[in-house]
Amino acid sequence: MKRIQRLRRHKRVTKKMRGSKEQPRLVVFRSKKHIYAQVINDSSHEVIIGASTLSKDFKEKNLKTTGIESAKLVGQILAQLAANAGIKAVCFDRAGYKYHGRIKSLAEGAREGGLKF
């Protein structure tokens, strides 16, 4: 039931939000053990970059995969990859989750890394 409600919220928000080449969409997904973030260009339907607690850059740090600290690090890694790809601004899609905890931490980490949203 909770998952269905979250997907409804996500669909409602995504209808109004479109990522373009100039300002792509930053989408977040969280599971019990991991957190994932992708930068998507909706006009060409492609994932530009992605980072997660399963990525090689994160695993080099030897942190646990759950928690606020790990989400913040994923945000910083994503911002660094975005800077390398020439992306400066994104629109943040929290995917129906509350802006709280790991989602908020990932967003703050991305902002500290230089992304604007």
C-alpha positions in Angstrom: 0.0 0.0 0.0 2.8 2.4 0.9 4.6 1.7 -2.3 1.5 2.3 -4.4 0.9 5.7 -2.7 4.6 6.6 -3.3 4.3 5.7 -7.0 1.1 7.8 -7.3 2.9 10.8 -5.8 5.9 10.2 -8.1 3.7 10.0 -11.2 1.8 13.2 -10.2 5.1 15.1 -9.8 6.8 13.7 -12.9 3.9 14.8 -15.1 4.8 18.4 -14.4 8.6 18.0 -14.4 10.6 17.4 -17.5 14.4 17.2 -17.8 16.0 18.8 -20.8 19.5 18.8 -22.2 20.2 22.2 -20.5 18.6 21.2 -17.2 18.2 17.4 -16.8 16.2 15.7 -14.0 17.9 14.2 -11.0 15.9 11.2 -9.8 16.4 9.4 -6.5 15.5 5.8 -5.6 16.1 4.4 -2.2 15.8 0.8 -0.9 16.4 -0.6 2.5 20.2 -1.2 1.9 21.1 1.2 -1.0 20.4 4.6 -2.5 20.6 5.4 -6.2 20.6 8.7 -8.1 20.4 9.3 -11.9 20.5 12.3 -14.1 18.1 11.9 -16.9 17.4 13.8 -20.1 13.7 13.3 -20.7 13.7 14.7 -24.3 16.0 12.0 -25.6 15.0 9.4 -22.9 18.5 8.6 -21.8 20.3 8.4 -18.5 23.3 10.8 -18.6 25.0 9.8 -15.4 24.3 7.7 -12.3 25.7 7.0 -8.9 24.8 4.7 -6.1 26.1 3.0 -3.0 27.0 0.1 -5.4 29.2 2.2 -7.6 33.0 1.8 -7.7 33.7 5.3 -6.4 31.5 4.7 -3.3 33.0 1.2 -2.6 36.5 2.7 -2.4 35.5 4.7 0.7 34.6 1.5 2.7 31.4 3.0 4.3 28.3 1.2 5.2 25.6 1.5 2.4 22.8 2.7 4.6 22.6 6.0 6.5 22.7 9.7 6.0 26.5 9.8 5.5 26.5 7.4 2.7 23.6 9.2 0.9 25.5 12.5 1.2 28.6 10.9 -0.3 26.5 9.5 -3.2 25.3 13.1 -3.8 28.8 14.4 -3.9 30.0 11.7 -6.2 27.0 12.4 -8.5 27.8 16.2 -8.5 31.4 15.4 -9.4 30.3 13.2 -12.3 27.9 15.9 -13.4 30.6 18.5 -13.4 32.8 16.3 -15.6 29.8 15.9 -18.0 29.3 19.7 -18.1 26.0 19.7 -16.2 25.6 22.6 -13.8 21.9 22.7 -13.0 19.3 20.0 -12.5 15.7 19.7 -11.4 15.4 17.5 -8.3 12.8 14.7 -8.5 12.4 13.1 -5.1 10.3 10.3 -6.6 7.4 10.5 -4.2 9.6 10.3 -1.1 9.5 12.8 1.7 12.3 15.4 1.6 13.8 14.0 4.8 16.6 11.8 6.0 18.6 10.1 3.2 16.8 12.0 0.4 17.6 15.4 2.0 21.2 14.3 2.7 21.7 13.3 -1.0 20.4 16.6 -2.1 22.6 18.5 0.2 25.6 16.5 -0.9 24.8 17.3 -4.5 24.5 21.0 -3.7 27.9 20.9 -1.9 29.4 19.3 -4.9 28.3 22.2 -7.1 25.0 21.2 -8.6 22.3 23.9 -8.6 18.6 23.1 -8.0 
